[in-house]
Amino acid sequence: MNNSNKKRPSWDEYFLKLAMLVSERATCPRMHCGCVIVKDKQILSTGYNGSIPGDVHCEDVGCMIIDNHCVRTIHAEMNALLQCALHGVSTLGATAYITNMPCTNCAKALIAAGIKEIVIFSEYHDTLAEEFFAKAKVNIKRLPMPDKNINYDLENYTSAKKQQ
């Protein structure tokens, strides 16, 4: 297979594809969401929907539903922000690449953490996120879902050693 006609992904597509990959680690069957926080084209952290450290996972014991929301799960955006907090990484001025529009609480946390742009490809129901983002002047960029395929072609790779 020749990848010479494959389009190199833009930075936005690249980071959204990474958010899609991160979402594969999610443990709540109600929604698999991934978040990648980036600044200056460098990944600061990633997060996915999952239980608090050391607790059981929804996929193993079922969801804990209150008011039609699973309260066992920490959302992807919160997990990504918490990783930055744990490791002393500033998110001021960063961009969050998220598979879905954040819920209201995650939107508030992203705003408070200094995130200046979010990039998404899927909407989320029943949220005030868009209203809060507008008030806080956080840019929302909506893109089509990136291609799910990974364009990795080891067969046609030629190293300097092979060429000699």
C-alpha positions, 0 to 999 in steps of 0.5 A: 500500500502506497501512502504517498497520496495520503493527506497529512493531518492538520494539527487540529485533526492530529490532536482530535485523532489522539482524543479519539484514541484516548477515549478508547481507555474510557470505562463508562459504557454510557459515553466514551470521551477523550480529551487532549490538552495542548499548548504550543503544539505540545501535549500537556495531558490526556484524560478519558471517562473513568472511575476515581483511582482505586475504585471499581469501573462502570464496565465491571459493576455497572453505572451509578446513575443519579438524575440520569447521570453516572456519578461514578465517572470522572469526565475526560476533561476533568481527568485531563485537568487533574493530571495537569494539577497533579504534575504542576502543569499550567493550562493557561492559554491552552487548547482542549481537543475533546471528542464531545462538547463538554457538559456544563460542569466540565465547561466551567472547569475548563474556563477556570483552568484558563483554557482559551479554545476547545476543538470538538467534532461531536455535540453533547445534549443538555449543556450550558457549555456553549453559553459559558464559553461565549461569556468567557470568550473561549473559542469553540472550533467544530470540525468533522470527525477525523478519519478513524484510520491510522495511516501507518505504512511500514512496508513502504518505509525506507530507512537510510540503511535500506538505501545503502 
